[in-house]
Amino acid sequence: MRRAAGVLLGIAVVVVGAAGFAGCSSCARRAEVAREDLALLPKDTNLLVAINVRRARDTAVWRKLLDLRDQPEMKTRFDEFVASCGFDPFQQLESATFAFPPPETEAEFGGILRGTFDEQKLVACTKEEGQKKGRELRIEEYEGKKLYTDTGQVVGAFLDGKTLVLGGPGWTRKIVDLAAGRTKESAQGNAVLMELVKKTRTGDAVWAAGSVPETVRRRFESLSDEAVKSMKNVRGSVDFAAGLELAAAFELGSDAHAKELTEKLQKQLGEAKKSPDTMMLGLSSMIDAVKVSADGATLKIDVKYNQAQVDQLVERLQGALKKPTAGGGLGGGGGGGLPSLQPPQ
């Protein structure tokens, strides 16, 4: 039951953490931007995470974020930032796509941010903030572009006034090379990754796709669940155009593994729905909206809430998080209710 309710809590975390990205814009343009970003990211990308900020504008969720931004304790600092750096992320940022290599290459990553950027002001702002912390902004010329770094780990580069690159030292250079056509080794040439992207709802506000590397699977060896240990690929998306819609898929080692894990999760969700704490919090209908199914060797989790249900879910969980329990976790441990925030056993 802890695991089943944990699924619901995970969904709530997605609601809270990604609620800023909602709304709707041009689906064709979204797909075009995704293709452009994949052409700039390195071929050895193992995981992709993309956020479409344009889907946020003119929505109820976005207005809530604006209300948070405009609170007295926040507004002054935000306005000072905009004036100093010449950048208002609420108005000028359009999308962001981040790519990550396998875990053994920890220092590298790549990000493509699209919007409207004033390079001169942003660089001056970064330099000033770095000096306050005793860091010096270093500028290096690379193939006709300026690379900016003040930590040695994260490098920034402007491809043009509408494209900002953030990445590790090696991957930033790879992105600059790809943008200039000096190499063709982009993520579009990664057949496994591209197949996953094709199966993912890339028109949604937030989406991700990636493989589970062998190094990660080896960490699963201590688990007793053979189905989980067989996981090969993951993909999913979250959209907020009409509340919350989540679609996640986990490709396992066999049809039998997918069926086994599906049945376990369905049983655990059923048990969680009957829990006294779940019923007291009014979350039974929320659990009903979580659909777990098997499609061949793929385990699928689909959730669809309307805006009223999302508001209710956030409100209920905010109240539960504020309530201390004897078990030291959310909803306590011994009462059979919502789980403490611990990894499933």
Beta strands, then each sheet from edge to edge (+ up, - down):
strand 1: 47-52
strand 2: 93-100
strand 3: 110-115
strand 4: 138-142
strand 5: 145-149
strand 6: 155-160
strand 7: 163-167
strand 8: 206-211
strand 9: 233-239
strand 10: 244-251
strand 11: 290-295
strand 12: 298-305
sheet 1: 6+ 7- 3+ 2- 1+ 8- 9+ 10- 12+ 11-
sheet 2: 4+ 5-
end
